[in-house]
């Protein structure tokens, strides 16, 4: 379609569209957002709208559909959920002052990563991705809270996918050099939208170059979509450091920490989430993903929990106040992005008032200084309380937002409009007396404004001296206007317009006033979130059978009668079988054997979840627990392998095992469930033995190694730090009963045929399987795992890391500069290793 032949309005639309090619343009016309051409065709299908057309000039027709302005939120949300971006186009000049077509501009581009209007419980992030030959660096932003975080992983497709899933990244911002093939591959495996941004905001600095580049790119993109500087963004927190326990996406998934594949209520997050605020629920998610490794910080949380347990009156006062607070970090985000309304300020005011109540309640407790020593912003509270009605409307109208004595002109205009009804009644009475027409009425319609209504039977009594001008004829009445009534109408309409202008200006002033306290308000939000999570921990810690764990500087992990908190609730405490777990420098590796369905995976999850709860600062479900700080948890459990589409189960096993073997330390916890099951029996057994020996000689991490290779129990005799444990089973008349109790020693059978019988396989299959089992066991012969003591030479962490770096690059594809940069990286790693 020739742009030159389009109507002026559609020419303006096309000019805007050319600069927002990857977004659907919502073009404001009156009370509707209209979409044209291809955008209209797409939107009509996604939103189930009627596709119409509009004259486009020179006998051309433009496909068109639209949505009401006041109901646009739900339509935008649906488009965003389907992976589209939406460019909001508004008038940016007064139509009364416009010469020709009113100027319109994009005032915001709504994207999957910047959408603020999702459900409060929703969690989504936008991130920039910066790649080099070895690493992929993410800089992530939760625009609703303003939190900024960075993480660096190996530049591998699988690692990038894990980060996208782990941190709920809905949109990735990359440079134009980013491979289109890589985009396509990632989008086939994860639900993420790519946006291209080559601009960098040089005002933002970071000591790490890759993080700085991603930071500058992301902030520039946010400015270009939001059309303003976002003042609520926090400083970047780097997640690769050692401030928290590290767990990758596979571990979060395998331990069912944040979600459960069949029922979201069965996750650890759902169990612990007894928070009363959106702020708290967001922070709890971070706590679970990042347990503490500082013994002092953990003990501080224990002290805070015990304080709340002992101060029950104050605890319930705090809970009551928290329940009525609002997400003030999101209020600041709405202010920062220009989406604030009067109700946002009311919510901020109420929350500040409740924060003062909370602070006053906790003032005697030094452990809550993070609340009591934060500025209370009483002046902000008082200013908002004196200015804005609690029931102020979301949309400014009719002078119902600001209280009296805030603006003198506003008060006068509101009085004028409120006295209008009285004036009309007086005017009607005066006209009745003047005309002698007793059924004369004064009324109002939007179409005609104010009018004088006289019945047809009295029309002959209307004299020219009355100054009435006929406006409308209806079946039974005639409607008139008068000069006096018109003058009043003009006055009222001007008053309404002026009221709106004044209220808009006042709202802008109060928003700017509040904005100056954005940092402190954000800090108050952090305090509310932390206190809310502590109250949730207090509620969990007060459950029957929960104890405070003790921490040791020695390498130890002891759990007496430990329980899985989620399964205990699901099954009932009386039905749950508790188990012990003991690790020390002399007992680092547990080889766990037993039948399927016997509870091996549950046992391993119980150990890990108790460690995670303990280092979150919460009490734990057991009789007693002593542990040293765990720095990382690695898992390989289950068969939920969708994360790496196109990879076999065995390959995923090996990748996750490699990750643990390369990165675990003596302070780590490793849970391997049936490593080697995805290949031939002897291959799998050989690998399983080699992995156990490597863990024993090199890694020295606390490990539970679950296996059906019962031959591996012989390793207990040749490796000093290996001990056997098994799940107890009662067998009678070829029927098994699972006791779910983990006891010392190795199991000699897997009871696979007995489990098959429980699954009601045909009896002929069961009997034939028993015959086969006897024959196979007779043929197997003895497997001697003790014939040779394996000695594994230990290589340095940096040497192993350099090996991994070299394996990732293709030297034939490197430029000379890239090769020198890469060599410098290797030198740095080796120097760091040598001190």
C-alpha positions in Angstrom: 0.0 0.0 0.0 1.5 3.4 -1.1 2.1 5.5 2.0 1.8 8.7 0.0 -1.8 8.0 -0.9 -3.0 7.3 2.6 -5.1 9.7 4.7 -3.1 12.0 6.9 -4.1 10.0 10.0 -2.9 6.7 8.6 0.3 8.4 7.3 0.9 9.4 10.9 0.2 5.8 12.0 2.6 4.4 9.5 5.4 6.7 10.6 5.0 5.6 14.1 4.8 1.9 13.1 8.0 2.2 11.1 9.8 3.0 14.4 8.2 0.2 16.4 8.3 -2.7 14.0 8.4 -5.4 16.6 5.4 -4.1 18.5 1.6 -4.0 17.9 0.6 -0.3 17.8 -2.3 0.8 20.0 -3.3 4.1 18.3 -5.5 6.2 20.5 -8.6 7.6 18.7 -11.2 9.1 21.2 -12.2 6.4 23.7 -10.6 3.5 21.7 -7.2 2.1 20.9 -7.3 1.2 17.2 -5.0 -1.2 15.3 -4.6 -1.1 11.5 -3.2 -3.3 8.7 -1.2 -6.4 9.8 -1.4 -5.4 13.5 -5.2 -5.4 13.2 -5.2 -8.9 11.6 -2.9 -10.3 14.3 -4.8 -8.7 17.2 -8.2 -9.7 15.9 -7.1 -13.4 15.9 -5.4 -13.3 19.3 -8.1 -11.2 21.1 -11.1 -12.6 19.2 -12.1 -9.2 17.8 -14.2 -8.4 14.8 -11.9 -7.3 11.9 -13.4 -4.3 10.1 -11.9 -1.8 7.6 -11.5 2.0 7.3 -11.1 4.2 4.3 -7.4 4.7 3.8 -7.5 7.2 0.8 -7.7 6.7 -3.0 -10.4 4.0 -2.7 -8.1 2.0 -0.4 -9.3 0.1 2.7 -7.2 -0.5 5.8 -7.9 -3.6 8.0 -8.9 -2.3 11.4 -10.0 -3.5 14.9 -10.0 -1.7 18.3 -10.5 -2.1 22.0 -12.0 0.4 24.5 -9.5 2.6 26.2 -10.9 2.0 29.7 -10.9 -1.8 29.2 -7.5 -2.0 27.5 -5.6 -3.6 30.4 -7.1 -7.1 29.9 -6.5 -7.0 26.1 -2.9 -5.9 26.6 -2.3 -8.6 29.1 -3.6 -11.3 26.7 -1.3 -10.0 24.0 1.7 -9.9 26.4 0.9 -13.5 27.5 1.0 -14.6 23.9 4.5 -13.1 23.5 3.7 -9.8 21.7 4.8 -6.3 22.5 2.4 -3.3 22.5 3.3 0.3 21.7 0.9 2.7 23.3 0.3 5.8 21.2 -1.4 8.8 22.8 -2.1 12.5 21.8 0.8 14.6 23.1 -0.7 18.1 22.4 -4.0 19.8 23.2 -6.4 19.3 20.2 -7.6 22.9 20.8 -4.1 24.2 20.0 -3.2 21.7 17.3 -2.8 23.0 13.7 -4.1 20.2 11.5 -3.7 16.6 12.8 -3.1 16.3 16.5 0.5 15.1 17.2 0.7 11.6 18.6 3.7 9.7 20.0 4.6 6.4 21.6 4.4 7.0 25.3 5.3 3.4 26.3 6.2 0.1 24.8 4.7 -2.7 27.0 6.8 -5.9 26.7 6.6 -9.4 28.4 9.5 -8.4 30.7 8.2 -4.9 31.6 4.5 -5.5 32.1 3.5 -4.2 35.5 -0.2 -5.0 35.6 0.1 -8.7 36.0 -1.4 -10.4 39.0 0.4 -9.4 42.2 1.6 -12.9 42.8 3.1 -13.1 39.3 6.9 -13.2 39.0 8.6 -12.2 35.8 12.0 -10.7 34.9 13.6 -9.0 32.0 17.3 -9.6 31.4 20.2 -8.7 29.1 22.4 -11.4 27.8 26.1 -10.8 27.0 28.2 -13.6 25.5 31.9 -14.1 25.0 33.9 -17.2 24.0 33.5 -18.8 27.4 30.8 -17.2 29.5 27.2 -16.0 29.2 26.4 -13.1 31.5 22.9 -12.2 32.6 21.8 -8.9 34.1 18.3 -9.3 35.4 15.6 -6.9 36.5 12.3 -7.4 38.2 10.7 -4.1 37.1 7.9 -4.4 39.7 10.3 -4.3 42.6 13.3 -2.7 41.0 15.7 -5.4 42.0 18.8 -5.9 39.8 20.9 -9.0 39.8 23.7 -10.5 37.7 24.9 -14.0 37.2 27.6 -15.6 34.9 27.5 -19.2 33.6 29.3 -21.1 30.9 28.3 -20.1 27.4 26.4 -23.3 26.7 22.8 -23.6 25.4 21.8 -25.8 28.3 23.2 -23.4 30.9 21.5 -20.4 29.3 18.1 -22.4 29.3 18.5 -23.2 33.0 19.0 -19.6 34.0 16.0 -18.5 31.9 13.8 -21.1 33.6 15.3 -20.7 37.1 14.8 -16.9 37.2 11.5 -16.7 35.3 13.0 -14.5 32.5 10.3 -13.6 30.0 12.3 -11.3 27.8 16.0 -11.3 26.8 17.7 -8.1 25.5 20.6 -8.8 23.2 22.8 -6.9 20.8 22.2 -7.0 17.0 25.3 -9.3 16.7 23.4 -12.1 18.6 22.9 -15.1 16.4 19.5 -15.5 14.8 20.0 -19.2 14.9 20.7 -19.2 18.6 17.5 -17.1 19.1 15.4 -19.6 17.2 16.9 -22.6 19.0 16.3 -21.1 22.5 12.7 -20.1 21.6 12.0 -23.6 20.5 12.9 -24.8 24.1 11.8 -22.0 26.4 9.1 -19.3 26.4 11.1 -16.2 26.0 10.9 -13.1 23.8 14.0 -11.5 22.3 14.5 -7.8 21.9 17.4 -6.1 20.2 19.2 -3.1 21.7 22.6 -1.8 20.7 22.4 1.4 22.8 24.4 1.6 26.0 23.8 4.0 28.9 27.3 5.0 29.9 26.2 6.5 33.2 25.9 3.0 34.7 29.2 1.4 35.8 30.3 -2.0 37.2 33.8 -3.4 37.9 33.2 -6.5 35.7 33.1 -5.6 32.0 30.5 -8.1 30.9 28.2 -7.1 33.7 28.7 -3.4 32.9 27.9 -4.0 29.2 24.7 -5.9 30.1 23.7 -3.3 32.7 24.1 -0.4 30.3 22.2 -2.2 27.5 19.3 -3.2 29.8 18.9 0.2 31.3 19.0 1.8 27.9 16.3 -0.6 26.7 14.2 0.1 29.7 14.5 3.9 29.0 13.5 3.4 25.4 10.4 1.4 26.2 9.3 3.3 29.3 10.2 6.7 27.9 11.6 7.8 31.2 14.5 7.1 33.6 13.4 4.4 36.2 14.5 5.8 39.5 13.4 2.8 41.6 16.1 0.4 40.2 18.4 -1.0 42.9 22.2 -1.6 42.8 23.2 -4.8 41.1 23.7 -7.9 43.3 26.1 -10.5 41.8 24.8 -14.0 42.4 28.0 -15.8 41.5 29.7 -14.8 44.7 29.9 -16.9 47.9 27.3 -15.0 50.0 24.7 -17.7 49.5 24.3 -21.4 49.1 24.5 -22.2 45.4 21.9 -24.4 43.7 21.3 -24.6 40.0 18.0 -25.1 38.2 18.3 -28.9 38.2 18.6 -28.9 42.0 15.6 -26.5 42.4 13.6 -28.7 40.2 14.7 -32.1 41.6 14.1 -31.0 45.2 10.7 -29.5 44.3 11.6 -26.3 46.1 9.6 -23.7 44.1 7.2 -25.9 42.2 5.9 -29.4 41.8 5.2 -31.0 38.5 1.7 -32.3 39.5 0.6 -30.0 42.3 2.0 -26.6 43.1 0.9 -27.0 46.8 3.4 -29.8 47.2 6.5 -27.5 46.8 8.6 -26.3 49.7 7.7 -22.7 48.7 4.0 -23.4 49.1 4.6 -25.1 52.5 6.6 -22.2 54.0 4.6 -19.4 52.3 2.6 -18.2 55.3 3.4 -14.6 54.3 0.8 -11.9 54.5 2.1 -9.5 51.8 3.2 -9.7 48.2 6.5 -8.2 49.2 7.1 -11.1 51.6 6.1 -13.8 49.1 8.6 -12.4 46.6 11.4 -12.4 49.2 10.6 -15.9 50.4 11.2 -17.2 46.8 14.6 -15.6 46.9 15.4 -17.0 50.4 14.6 -20.5 49.1 16.8 -20.0 46.0 19.6 -18.5 48.1 20.0 -19.9 51.6 22.6 -18.2 53.8 26.2 -19.4 54.3 27.0 -16.9 57.1 26.6 -18.6 60.5 26.1 -15.2 62.1 23.3 -14.2 59.9 21.6 -17.6 60.4 21.9 -17.3 64.1 20.5 -13.8 63.9 17.4 -15.1 62.2 17.0 -17.8 64.8 17.1 -15.1 67.5 14.5 -13.1 65.7 12.2 -16.1 65.4 12.6 -17.0 69.1 11.8 -13.3 70.0 8.6 -13.5 68.0 7.7 -16.8 69.5 8.1 -15.4 73.1 6.4 -12.1 72.4 3.0 -13.5 71.2 1.1 -10.3 71.7 3.5 -8.2 69.7 3.7 -11.0 67.1 -0.1 -11.0 66.5 -0.1 -7.1 66.4 2.6 -7.3 63.7 0.7 -9.9 61.7 -2.5 -7.9 61.8 -0.6 -4.8 60.6 1.2 -6.7 57.8 -2.1 -8.1 56.5 -3.3 -4.6 55.7 -0.2 -3.3 54.0 0.3 -2.9 50.3 3.1 -3.6 47.9 4.7 -0.1 48.1 7.7 -1.2 46.0 5.2 -1.7 43.2 3.7 1.7 44.0 7.2 3.2 43.5 7.5 1.2 40.3 4.2 2.7 39.1 5.3 6.2 40.0 8.7 5.6 38.2 7.0 4.3 35.0 4.3 7.0 35.0 1.4 4.7 35.8 0.5 6.1 39.3 -3.0 7.1 40.3 -4.5 8.6 43.5 -5.2 5.2 45.0 -1.5 4.3 44.8 -0.8 7.3 47.0 -3.6 6.2 49.4 -2.1 2.7 49.6 1.4 4.2 50.2 0.0 6.4 53.0 -1.9 3.5 54.7 1.3 1.3 54.5 3.4 4.1 56.0 0.9 4.4 58.9 1.0 0.7 59.5 4.8 0.7 59.3 4.8 3.2 62.1 2.6 0.9 64.1 4.9 -2.1 63.5 8.0 -0.1 64.4 6.4 1.1 67.6 5.4 -2.4 68.5 8.9 -3.7 68.0 10.9 -0.8 69.5 11.9 -2.7 72.6 13.6 -5.5 70.5 17.1 -4.7 69.3 17.0 -7.6 66.8 14.4 -5.7 64.7 16.6 -2.6 64.3 16.2 -3.0 60.5 12.6 -1.9 61.1 12.9 0.5 64.0 15.9 2.4 62.7 14.5 3.0 59.2 13.0 6.6 58.8 9.3 6.4 59.3 8.4 9.2 56.8 5.8 10.6 59.1 5.8 13.9 57.1 5.0 12.0 53.9 2.2 10.2 55.7 0.7 13.4 57.1 1.0 15.2 53.8 -0.9 12.5 52.0 -3.4 12.0 54.8 -4.3 15.7 54.8 -4.5 15.9 51.0 -6.2 12.9 49.6 -9.5 11.1 50.4 -9.2 7.4 51.3 -11.9 6.6 48.7 -10.3 8.7 46.0 -11.2 7.3 42.5 -8.6 5.7 40.3 -9.5 8.1 37.5 -9.7 11.8 38.4 -13.3 13.1 38.2 -15.8 15.4 39.8 -13.4 16.7 42.4 -13.5 13.6 44.6 -9.8 13.1 45.1 -8.4 16.0 47.1 -9.7 17.2 50.5 -10.8 20.8 51.2 -8.2 23.5 52.0 -5.5 22.0 49.6 -6.3 24.5 46.8 -8.5 27.5 47.2 -9.6 27.7 43.5 -10.5 24.0 43.6 -12.6 24.4 46.7 -14.5 27.3 45.0 -15.1 25.3 41.8 -16.3 22.2 43.7 -18.7 24.4 45.8 -20.0 25.8 42.5 -20.7 22.3 41.0 -22.2 21.0 44.3 -24.5 24.0 44.5 -25.6 23.4 41.0 -28.6 21.3 42.0 -29.8 24.0 44.3 -29.4 26.6 41.6 -31.4 24.5 39.1 -34.3 24.0 41.6 -34.4 27.7 42.3 -34.3 28.5 38.5 -37.1 26.0 37.8 -39.3 27.6 40.6 -38.5 31.1 39.2 -39.5 30.1 35.7 -42.7 28.4 36.8 -43.7 31.6 38.6 -42.7 33.8 35.6 -44.6 31.7 33.0 -47.4 30.4 35.1 -46.7 26.9 33.7 -46.9 24.6 36.7 -45.5 21.5 35.1 -42.4 23.2 33.6 -39.2 21.2 34.3 -35.5 21.9 34.1 -33.4 18.8 33.1 -30.1 17.7 31.6 -28.9 15.2 29.0 -25.4 14.6 27.7 -26.5 15.1 24.1 -28.3 18.4 24.5 -27.1 19.7 27.9 -29.5 21.7 30.1 -33.0 22.3 28.9 -36.5 23.6 29.9 -39.2 21.1 29.2 -42.9 22.1 28.6 -45.7 19.7 27.8 -47.5 20.0 24.5 -50.7 21.1 26.3 -48.9 24.2 27.7 -46.8 25.2 24.6 -49.4 27.9 23.7 -48.6 29.6 26.9 -44.9 30.1 25.9 -44.5 33.8 25.2 -41.6 35.4 23.2 -40.9 37.6 26.1 -39.7 34.6 28.0 -36.6 34.4 25.8 -37.0 30.6 25.2 -35.4 29.0 22.1 -36.9 25.7 20.9 -34.2 22.9 20.8 -36.0 19.6 20.6 -39.5 18.3 19.9 -40.6 15.0 21.4 -43.9 13.2 21.3 -45.5 14.8 24.4 -43.1 17.7 25.2 -41.1 20.5 23.7 -37.6 21.4 25.0 -36.2 24.9 25.1 -33.1 26.7 26.2 -32.6 30.2 27.5 -29.7 32.6 27.6 -29.5 32.4 31.4 -29.5 28.5 31.3 -26.8 28.5 28.6 -24.6 30.9 30.6 -24.9 28.6 33.7 -24.1 25.5 31.6 -21.0 27.1 30.2 -19.9 28.0 33.7 -20.4 24.5 35.0 -18.6 22.9 32.1 -15.7 25.2 32.5 -15.6 24.5 36.2 -15.5 20.7 35.6 -12.7 21.1 33.1 -10.8 23.4 35.5 -11.3 21.0 38.4 -9.8 18.2 36.3 -6.8 20.4 35.4 -6.2 21.4 39.0 -6.4 17.8 40.2 -4.0 16.6 37.6 -1.6 19.3 38.6 -2.0 18.5 42.3 -1.5 14.8 41.7 1.6 15.5 39.7 3.0 17.6 42.6 2.3 14.9 45.2 3.8 12.2 42.9 7.0 14.3 42.5 7.0 14.9 46.3 6.8 11.2 47.0 9.4 10.4 44.3 12.0 12.3 46.3 11.7 9.6 49.0 11.8 6.6 46.6 14.9 5.1 48.0 13.6 5.2 51.6 10.2 3.8 50.6 12.0 1.0 48.8 14.0 0.3 52.0 10.7 0.3 54.0 9.3 -2.2 51.5 12.4 -4.4 52.1 11.8 -4.2 55.8 8.2 -5.2 55.5 9.2 -8.1 53.2 11.9 -9.4 55.6 9.6 -9.0 58.7 6.8 -10.8 56.9 9.1 -13.7 55.9 10.4 -13.9 59.5 6.8 -14.2 60.7 6.2 -17.0 58.2 9.4 -18.7 59.5 8.1 -18.2 63.1 4.8 -19.9 62.2 6.6 -22.8 60.6 9.1 -23.1 63.4 6.3 -23.2 66.0 4.8 -26.3 64.4 5.0 -29.5 66.6 8.2 -31.4 66.1 10.3 -28.5 64.8 13.6 -27.7 66.5 16.4 -25.1 66.1 19.4 -26.6 64.3 22.8 -26.1 65.8 25.8 -25.2 63.6 29.4 -26.5 63.9 32.8 -25.5 62.6 33.6 -29.1 62.1 32.6 -31.0 58.9 29.4 -32.6 60.1 25.7 -33.2 59.3 23.5 -35.1 61.8 19.8 -35.3 61.6 17.8 -37.3 64.2 14.4 -38.5 63.1 14.2 -36.1 60.2 11.0 -35.6 58.2 10.1 -34.2 54.8 7.9 -31.2 55.8 5.6 -31.3 52.8 5.1 -35.1 52.8 4.5 -35.1 56.5 1.6 -32.8 56.1 0.2 -34.7 53.1 0.5 -38.1 54.7 -0.2 -37.1 58.3 2.4 -37.0 61.1 1.2 -40.4 62.4 1.8 -42.1 59.1 5.2 -40.5 58.2 8.3 -42.6 59.0 11.2 -40.4 60.2 14.8 -41.2 59.5 18.3 -40.4 60.7 21.2 -39.1 58.6 24.8 -38.9 59.8 27.8 -37.5 58.0 31.3 -36.7 59.3 34.8 -36.5 58.0 35.0 -40.3 58.4 31.5 -40.9 56.9 31.2 -38.7 53.9 29.5 -41.0 51.3 26.4 -43.1 51.8 25.6 -45.8 49.3 21.8 -46.1 49.5 20.2 -49.3 48.2 16.7 -50.7 48.3 13.6 -51.3 46.2 11.8 -48.8 44.0 9.0 -47.1 45.9 10.9 -47.9 49.1 11.5 -44.2 49.9 15.1 -43.6 48.7 14.3 -40.4 46.8 12.2 -39.1 49.6 15.0 -39.8 52.1 17.5 -37.8 50.0 15.0 -34.9 49.5 14.4 -34.9 53.3 18.1 -34.5 54.0 18.5 -31.7 51.5 15.4 -29.8 52.5 16.3 -29.9 56.2 19.7 -28.4 55.2 18.1 -25.7 53.1 15.5 -24.8 55.8 18.3 -24.7 58.4 20.4 -22.3 56.3 17.4 -20.2 55.4 17.3 -19.5 59.2 14.1 -21.5 59.9 13.7 -24.3 62.4 13.6 -27.9 61.0 11.3 -30.9 61.2 13.3 -33.4 63.2 14.3 -34.3 66.8 17.7 -32.7 66.6 20.1 -31.4 63.9 23.7 -30.4 63.8 25.5 -29.3 60.7 28.4 -27.3 59.2 27.7 -24.8 56.6 26.9 -26.3 53.2 28.1 -24.1 50.3 26.4 -25.9 47.3 23.9 -28.6 46.7 24.1 -30.8 43.6 21.4 -33.3 42.6 20.7 -35.8 39.9 17.2 -37.3 40.6 14.1 -38.3 38.7 13.5 -38.3 34.9 12.1 -34.9 34.3 14.4 -34.1 31.5 12.5 -31.5 29.5 15.1 -28.9 30.3 17.5 -30.2 27.7 15.3 -31.2 24.8 17.0 -33.4 22.4 19.3 -35.0 25.0 19.0 -38.6 26.2 18.4 -39.3 29.8 21.8 -40.8 30.1 23.5 -37.8 28.6 21.7 -35.5 31.1 22.8 -37.8 33.9 26.4 -37.4 32.8 26.1 -33.6 32.3 24.7 -33.1 35.8 27.2 -35.5 37.3 30.0 -33.6 35.6 28.7 -30.4 37.0 28.9 -31.8 40.5 32.3 -33.4 40.1 33.8 -30.3 38.7 32.4 -27.7 41.0 31.6 -29.4 44.4 33.9 -28.7 47.4 34.3 -30.5 50.7 31.5 -28.3 52.1 29.0 -29.3 49.4 26.1 -31.8 49.5 25.6 -34.2 46.5 22.6 -36.3 45.9 22.9 -38.9 43.1 19.9 -41.1 42.4 20.6 -44.2 40.3 23.5 -42.7 38.2 24.3 -45.0 35.3 20.8 -46.5 34.9 20.5 -45.0 31.4 23.1 -47.3 29.8 24.1 -51.0 29.7 24.4 -52.6 33.1 28.1 -53.0 33.2 28.8 -49.6 31.6 26.5 -48.1 34.2 28.1 -50.0 37.1 31.6 -49.1 35.9 30.7 -45.4 35.8 28.9 -45.5 39.1 32.0 -47.1 40.8 34.3 -44.6 39.2 32.2 -41.7 40.3 32.0 -42.9 43.9 35.8 -43.4 43.9 36.3 -39.9 42.5 34.0 -38.4 45.2 35.9 -40.3 47.9 39.5 -39.4 46.7 39.1 -35.9 45.2 35.9 -34.1 46.1 35.3 -35.2 49.7 31.7 -33.8 49.7 28.9 -35.2 51.8 27.1 -37.5 49.3 24.1 -39.9 49.2 24.5 -42.2 46.2 21.4 -44.2 45.6 21.8 -47.2 43.3 20.4 -50.6 42.3 23.9 -51.8 41.6 24.2 -53.8 44.8 27.7 -54.8 43.9 28.7 -51.3 44.9 28.2 -52.0 48.6 31.6 -53.7 48.5 33.2 -50.3 48.2 32.6 -49.8 51.9 35.5 -52.2 52.5 38.0 -50.4 50.2 37.1 -46.8 50.7 37.3 -45.4 54.3 34.7 -42.7 53.9 32.1 -44.9 52.3 29.3 -46.5 54.4 26.2 -48.5 53.3 22.6 -47.7 54.2 19.4 -49.3 52.8 15.7 -49.0 52.9 14.1 -51.7 55.1 11.6 -54.1 53.5 9.5 -56.9 55.1 9.0 -59.9 52.8 6.6 -62.7 53.5 5.4 -65.3 51.1 6.9 -63.3 48.2 4.9 -60.3 49.1 6.8 -57.2 50.3 5.9 -54.4 52.7 7.8 -51.2 52.4 8.8 -50.0 55.9 10.4 -46.7 54.6 13.0 -46.9 57.3 16.6 -46.3 56.4 19.0 -48.4 58.4 22.8 -49.3 58.2 24.0 -51.9 55.8 23.5 -52.7 52.1 20.5 -54.4 50.5 21.1 -57.6 48.5 18.1 -57.3 46.3 16.0 -54.7 44.5 12.6 -56.5 44.8 11.8 -55.4 41.3 9.6 -58.5 40.6 7.7 -57.9 43.9 7.0 -54.3 42.9 5.8 -55.5 39.5 3.4 -57.8 41.3 2.1 -54.8 43.3 1.5 -53.1 39.9 -0.7 -56.1 38.9 1.3 -57.3 36.0 -0.1 -60.6 34.6 0.9 -63.6 36.7 2.4 -65.4 33.6 4.8 -62.4 33.2 5.7 -62.5 36.9 6.4 -66.2 37.0 8.5 -66.0 33.8 10.4 -63.1 35.2 11.3 -65.1 38.3 12.7 -67.9 36.1 14.7 -65.4 34.1 16.1 -63.9 37.3 17.4 -67.2 38.6 19.0 -67.9 35.2 20.6 -64.4 35.0 22.0 -64.5 38.5 23.5 -67.9 37.9 25.2 -66.6 34.7 26.4 -63.3 36.3 29.2 -64.8 38.4 31.0 -62.8 41.0 32.0 -59.2 40.4 34.9 -58.2 42.5 35.1 -54.5 43.2 37.9 -54.9 45.6 40.5 -56.3 43.3 42.2 -52.9 42.8 42.4 -49.8 45.0 42.0 -46.9 42.6 44.2 -43.9 43.3 43.1 -40.7 41.6 45.5 -37.9 41.2 44.0 -34.6 42.3 44.1 -31.7 39.9 43.6 -28.1 40.8 40.3 -26.3 40.5 41.8 -23.8 38.1 43.3 -26.5 35.9 39.9 -28.2 35.6 38.3 -24.9 34.9 40.8 -24.1 32.1 40.2 -27.6 30.6 36.5 -26.7 30.5 37.2 -23.4 28.9 39.4 -24.9 26.2 36.8 -27.5 25.4 34.3 -24.8 24.7 36.2 -22.9 22.0 36.9 -23.4 18.3 40.3 -21.9 17.7 39.7 -21.9 13.9 36.9 -19.4 14.4 38.8 -17.0 16.7 40.2 -13.6 15.6 43.7 -12.7 16.8 42.2 -10.3 19.3 39.8 -12.9 20.6 42.6 -15.4 20.9 44.7 -12.9 23.0 41.8 -12.1 25.2 41.1 -15.8 25.7 44.8 -16.4 26.6 44.6 -13.6 29.1 41.6 -15.3 30.8 43.6 -18.5 31.0 46.6 -16.7 32.5 44.4 -15.0 35.1 42.9 -18.4 36.2 46.3 -20.0 36.6 47.7 -17.0 38.5 44.7 -17.0 40.8 45.3 -20.7 41.5 49.0 -20.1 42.3 48.1 -17.3 44.7 
